[in-house]
Amino acid sequence: MQKEFFQNLKKKKIIVGGDHHAQPIAKIIYTHLINKGLQAELIIYDEKHCDYIDQSSAVAKKVSSSPDTYCGIVGCKNGFGVTTVCNKYRNVFAIRCDTPEQAIHAREINYSNILTFGASFVDKEKIKKIVDTWLDTEFELSEKNEGRLKKLFEIEQTQVK
């Protein structure tokens, strides 16, 4: 378990994406992050790469390859598909959040490094609050949480990917 995985998310480059249902909200999130002075990259889709699998894979691959450098935000119509795909990648902890309160728990307790959302369940103001809360919340490096995370990494290492 590497401590740099747990650093402040605002110090990382934030990769943002969304399928054809979520791309308008992904653009709002990207603009919001840039306006806050954060490093962000928007994954733009085209006709061949517009579904949730392509978009979530593009975000998760970056985070998986360098979780000390990147975190991500990605959405689809309901948020379940992108969450499932992202969690197939090593070093990725993707959690769908519909409220700021869920975003706090996703970070504090469950070390989420990819925030997922369902475009059908958020509007532009709500998603900004969720994103801000997620970015502002630090992982609680307690003995209990570190032990749980160690178990998760052990499980991940035993799986063939």
One Martini backbone bead per residue (centre of mass of N, CA, C, O) as a GRO file, in nm:
protein
  161
    1MET     BB    1   0.094   0.039   0.026
    2GLN     BB    2   0.059   0.371  -0.094
    3LYS     BB    3   0.052   0.691   0.026
    4GLU     BB    4   0.013   0.856  -0.249
    5PHE     BB    5  -0.280   0.759  -0.299
    6PHE     BB    6  -0.387   0.964  -0.047
    7GLN     BB    7  -0.367   1.219  -0.157
    8ASN     BB    8  -0.464   1.499  -0.254
    9LEU     BB    9  -0.671   1.538  -0.526
   10LYS     BB   10  -0.589   1.840  -0.607
   11LYS     BB   11  -0.284   1.737  -0.691
   12LYS     BB   12  -0.417   1.604  -0.921
   13LYS     BB   13  -0.508   1.474  -1.214
   14ILE     BB   14  -0.828   1.516  -1.368
   15ILE     BB   15  -1.025   1.274  -1.511
   16VAL     BB   16  -1.280   1.333  -1.761
   17GLY     BB   17  -1.598   1.156  -1.825
   18GLY     BB   18  -1.848   1.044  -2.080
   19ASP     BB   19  -2.104   0.950  -2.218
   20HIS     BB   20  -2.367   1.044  -2.414
   21HIS     BB   21  -2.527   1.117  -2.145
   22ALA     BB   22  -2.268   1.263  -1.971
   23GLN     BB   23  -2.103   1.479  -2.133
   24PRO     BB   24  -2.235   1.748  -2.042
   25ILE     BB   25  -2.147   1.712  -1.742
   26ALA     BB   26  -1.845   1.673  -1.790
   27LYS     BB   27  -1.804   1.962  -1.899
   28ILE     BB   28  -1.890   2.105  -1.639
   29ILE     BB   29  -1.675   1.982  -1.459
   30TYR     BB   30  -1.427   2.071  -1.612
   31THR     BB   31  -1.480   2.376  -1.594
   32HIS     BB   32  -1.491   2.387  -1.286
   33LEU     BB   33  -1.198   2.294  -1.239
   34ILE     BB   34  -1.056   2.513  -1.401
   35ASN     BB   35  -1.183   2.756  -1.240
   36LYS     BB   36  -1.025   2.638  -0.971
   37GLY     BB   37  -0.719   2.559  -1.077
   38LEU     BB   38  -0.721   2.275  -1.189
   39GLN     BB   39  -0.618   1.973  -1.304
   40ALA     BB   40  -0.750   1.883  -1.630
   41GLU     BB   41  -0.914   1.617  -1.828
   42LEU     BB   42  -1.092   1.565  -2.128
   43ILE     BB   43  -1.280   1.306  -2.251
   44ILE     BB   44  -1.340   1.262  -2.578
   45TYR     BB   45  -1.589   1.165  -2.784
   46ASP     BB   46  -1.691   0.941  -3.033
   47GLU     BB   47  -1.869   0.732  -3.225
   48LYS     BB   48  -1.674   0.482  -3.132
   49HIS     BB   49  -1.636   0.628  -2.815
   50CYS     BB   50  -1.944   0.659  -2.640
   51ASP     BB   51  -1.946   0.454  -2.433
   52TYR     BB   52  -1.906   0.350  -2.108
   53ILE     BB   53  -1.660   0.167  -2.157
   54ASP     BB   54  -1.471   0.363  -2.298
   55GLN     BB   55  -1.476   0.595  -2.089
   56SER     BB   56  -1.400   0.436  -1.829
   57SER     BB   57  -1.137   0.318  -1.940
   58ALA     BB   58  -0.985   0.581  -1.992
   59VAL     BB   59  -0.983   0.668  -1.697
   60ALA     BB   60  -0.882   0.404  -1.548
   61LYS     BB   61  -0.608   0.370  -1.691
   62LYS     BB   62  -0.475   0.621  -1.575
   63VAL     BB   63  -0.515   0.562  -1.275
   64SER     BB   64  -0.387   0.278  -1.271
   65SER     BB   65  -0.097   0.366  -1.379
   66SER     BB   66  -0.120   0.652  -1.174
   67PRO     BB   67  -0.243   0.709  -0.860
   68ASP     BB   68  -0.041   0.952  -0.779
   69THR     BB   69  -0.146   1.145  -1.036
   70TYR     BB   70  -0.445   1.026  -1.058
   71CYS     BB   71  -0.788   1.102  -1.110
   72GLY     BB   72  -1.158   1.053  -1.132
   73ILE     BB   73  -1.441   1.132  -1.361
   74VAL     BB   74  -1.749   0.939  -1.432
   75GLY     BB   75  -2.024   0.885  -1.669
   76CYS     BB   76  -2.368   0.787  -1.699
   77LYS     BB   77  -2.689   0.743  -1.685
   78ASN     BB   78  -2.661   0.568  -1.382
   79GLY     BB   79  -2.341   0.473  -1.291
   80PHE     BB   80  -2.296   0.158  -1.299
   81GLY     BB   81  -2.118   0.093  -1.543
   82VAL     BB   82  -1.867   0.267  -1.474
   83THR     BB   83  -1.810   0.135  -1.202
   84THR     BB   84  -1.761  -0.151  -1.300
   85VAL     BB   85  -1.531  -0.096  -1.496
   86CYS     BB   86  -1.329   0.054  -1.313
   87ASN     BB   87  -1.310  -0.198  -1.099
   88LYS     BB   88  -1.123  -0.376  -1.304
   89TYR     BB   89  -0.892  -0.199  -1.208
   90ARG     BB   90  -0.609  -0.135  -1.085
   91ASN     BB   91  -0.607   0.100  -0.826
   92VAL     BB   92  -0.927   0.109  -0.818
   93PHE     BB   93  -1.187   0.333  -0.658
   94ALA     BB   94  -1.513   0.319  -0.744
   95ILE     BB   95  -1.779   0.565  -0.672
   96ARG     BB   96  -2.108   0.628  -0.642
   97CYS     BB   97  -2.250   0.965  -0.632
   98ASP     BB   98  -2.553   1.159  -0.522
   99THR     BB   99  -2.401   1.296  -0.274
  100PRO     BB  100  -2.205   1.461  -0.056
  101GLU     BB  101  -2.216   1.244   0.168
  102GLN     BB  102  -2.111   1.014  -0.009
  103ALA     BB  103  -1.839   1.151  -0.078
  104ILE     BB  104  -1.723   1.141   0.201
  105HIS     BB  105  -1.727   0.828   0.235
  106ALA     BB  106  -1.567   0.758  -0.021
  107ARG     BB  107  -1.306   0.889   0.109
  108GLU     BB  108  -1.270   0.840   0.417
  109ILE     BB  109  -1.325   0.510   0.400
  110ASN     BB  110  -1.301   0.407   0.064
  111TYR     BB  111  -1.099   0.526  -0.127
  112SER     BB  112  -1.168   0.725  -0.366
  113ASN     BB  113  -1.038   0.780  -0.718
  114ILE     BB  114  -1.335   0.745  -0.843
  115LEU     BB  115  -1.596   0.931  -0.964
  116THR     BB  116  -1.937   0.850  -0.999
  117PHE     BB  117  -2.220   0.905  -1.231
  118GLY     BB  118  -2.565   0.987  -1.286
  119ALA     BB  119  -2.721   1.183  -1.515
  120SER     BB  120  -3.025   1.124  -1.405
  121PHE     BB  121  -2.936   1.236  -1.083
  122VAL     BB  122  -2.815   1.511  -1.197
  123ASP     BB  123  -2.707   1.838  -1.183
  124LYS     BB  124  -2.499   2.103  -1.213
  125GLU     BB  125  -2.507   2.177  -0.906
  126LYS     BB  126  -2.487   1.900  -0.769
  127ILE     BB  127  -2.219   1.803  -0.897
  128LYS     BB  128  -2.041   2.025  -0.783
  129LYS     BB  129  -2.083   1.948  -0.485
  130ILE     BB  130  -1.980   1.662  -0.505
  131VAL     BB  131  -1.699   1.724  -0.616
  132ASP     BB  132  -1.602   1.916  -0.393
  133THR     BB  133  -1.632   1.718  -0.161
  134TRP     BB  134  -1.447   1.496  -0.271
  135LEU     BB  135  -1.189   1.681  -0.296
  136ASP     BB  136  -1.201   1.781   0.023
  137THR     BB  137  -1.166   1.481   0.102
  138GLU     BB  138  -1.003   1.277   0.324
  139PHE     BB  139  -0.836   1.015   0.410
  140GLU     BB  140  -0.854   0.802   0.683
  141LEU     BB  141  -0.548   0.723   0.857
  142SER     BB  142  -0.629   0.461   1.003
  143GLU     BB  143  -0.590   0.153   1.118
  144LYS     BB  144  -0.857   0.043   1.014
  145ASN     BB  145  -0.844   0.153   0.719
  146GLU     BB  146  -0.568   0.036   0.645
  147GLY     BB  147  -0.650  -0.259   0.686
  148ARG     BB  148  -0.869  -0.265   0.471
  149LEU     BB  149  -0.693  -0.178   0.232
  150LYS     BB  150  -0.495  -0.410   0.247
  151LYS     BB  151  -0.707  -0.626   0.180
  152LEU     BB  152  -0.782  -0.517  -0.099
  153PHE     BB  153  -0.498  -0.546  -0.223
  154GLU     BB  154  -0.478  -0.850  -0.178
  155ILE     BB  155  -0.711  -0.928  -0.356
  156GLU     BB  156  -0.610  -0.796  -0.617
  157GLN     BB  157  -0.338  -0.968  -0.632
  158THR     BB  158  -0.503  -1.253  -0.673
  159GLN     BB  159  -0.606  -1.144  -0.935
  160VAL     BB  160  -0.687  -1.181  -1.260
  161LYS     BB  161  -0.632  -0.922  -1.533
   0.00000   0.00000   0.00000
